[in-house]
Amino acid sequence: MTMTDTTTSDRMPALYIGHGAPPLLDDPLWSSQLAAWAGDLPRPKAILIVSAHWESAPLSLTASGAPLVYDFGGFAPKYYQMTYETPDASHLAARVAAMMPRTEPVHQHTSRGLDHGAWVPLKIMYPGADIPVLQMSMPTHDPGRLMEIGRRLKPLRDEGVLIIGSGFLTHGLPFLTSWQIDADAPGWSTDFDAWAGEAMARGDVDELASYRSKAPGMPYAHPTVEHYTPLFVTLGAASDPTEPGAQVIDGFWMGLSKRSLQVA
């Protein structure tokens, strides 16, 4: 793990992270990387997270105190009994709604809680569950529109809010031949990962946004794109999206890229 300080004054950074699956909670390497990363950050006053597992238009917000969403199958029973009860985030929800234009209406859910793209990594990063957490849906996969949403959310960073896009830099589940945590990464995964890592290192937002036509490994790396596109909310929330951020975590898990980014 390599990292440089990308924070200025008291401003929180914005992150793009790989969220794994419930077994991430038992993986000593990746969980230690996420925990160390969180430990290096200023302590957030609240967290706003966009997960690959909530694609919904209009833009929607979770309800504070709602039960977790166990949106997965085939895992050990213990994962369906986990909890992550965080403080009320209704003030942040009202703030987010007020920041959106009329063309981006906001729906406040009354019963939807955090899905595993949010609570799995946050249980590792902030195990005390003592920070208000609000999850926001992705109403589109258009990079430009997602970046505009991120730009509107950017002022929250000066208010102590940690903005997180939660996905997986490669996510070709139908094309994996092994479900072992230490499985070798297939060529489409390593090729896409290398391409994205190089583009991030250059701050080349246009290249990253042109992934459908320019990225090697497509469409195998992302037969559906919801695990990649949270990146653009993160980039939109950056002080300067073309300024290279810190690629804090790299490597592979179950053959998928866990490369993660922190931007100032």
Secondary structure, 3 states (H helix, E strand, C coil): CCCCCCCCCCCCCEEEEECCCHHHHHCHHHHHHHHHHHHHCCCCCEEEEEEEEEECCCEEECCCCCCCCCCCCCCCHHHHHCCCCCCCCHHHHHHHHHHCCCCCCEEECCCCCCCHHHHHHHHHHCCCCCCCEEEEEECCCCHHHHHHHHHHHHHHHHHCEEEEEEECCCCCHHHCCCCCCCCCCCHHHHHHHHHHHHHHHHCCHHHHHCHHHHCCCCCCCCCCCCCCCHHHHHHHCCCCCCCCCEEEECCEECCEECCEEEEC
